[in-house]
């Protein structure tokens, strides 16, 4: 099978655009330089077009019973054989231009998932979908026709849900970008504030307000573009998503690769009863593929709806939340930790005040009032739960995550205790799964009573053994 012929002019135009920029900024504005630039563009543009034609002519791919074969090369012939059983995911991505041309880019992800194993640039949309279906069929060792497929639309995000999600979104990269802006332009901004005559305090307050609004606006726009027209299907043995405004993409999450399902809720989502459902698969963590969208099985939905949709995932039909609180003495430990941090801030403040009399310690001093509620909310948003099929762990206040782990996915159990926990007779229980270990994002029950942690570890192990025979 070959690439679409339209890939020739499209890829040539991409490279020609880069060439135009190089020639435009690399020469002077004289007539002679302009004529030379035009001559070079014609010669090099023709060479690029010829190269892309030869690349298309020599590029062939074939899906066999066991491998995905790719043959390519203009000056040097190359042949790649990707074992079908190693293909983790087949993603389809389409930006605005290739959508207008009816083209698609197919990305093959393999177990290990650090990067794309191979990209097929470019084929028609229907052919890209056929590749997805055929690889999925072969991975199941079934010889059904590609078009004979069980399909069910599980979730479709409407405009109201999309706008609510955008309103609740705060992207980390927006905050980082704001920090870089202040580091680069901080001096200029300070001078500009002084020049307005509003006073440095009022100016900083206005700047901070505008900065927060800018972060929120960027995050909202980014979420809108990324998750526009989000749809989630169940197609045979996989979940498949489609989403995106400027760049339309789709991909699949094989059921047998699913390790854990997590429900994430920031304070705003909890107040209004919304939740985000994320999936972690074997091979690569959901977090490492965050920009691909496959891990966001449900970007935003009412919590009851999110739980009901999660129950439709194979193996999660009997999902029931049975959560237990951790000991209240853990809250006392958090208060002590925050008190130490506050004391360190005050000591640093008094040190600075000794050398600079203009330092004010009123605001840092008032932070002591935040310690009790901060400790309480940290304690309140930590917990664990068990039933006959799943282990539940809950952690985080600003982004609370409830992770559901089937016992048969557990690979290792670790009970740990640091010196600070020892004083309060507390310890942690960590469940290691095939996907979570990559980023250390294992399901974990924090600050359990030491006796309860030991009993829980034995209970989880027994249920793990039992699950292997079901």
Order of alpha helices (4+ residues) and beta strands (2+ residues): alpha-alpha-beta-beta-beta-beta-alpha-beta-beta-alpha-beta-alpha-alpha-alpha-beta-beta-beta-beta-alpha-beta-beta-alpha-beta-alpha-alpha-alpha-beta-beta-beta-beta-alpha-beta-beta-alpha
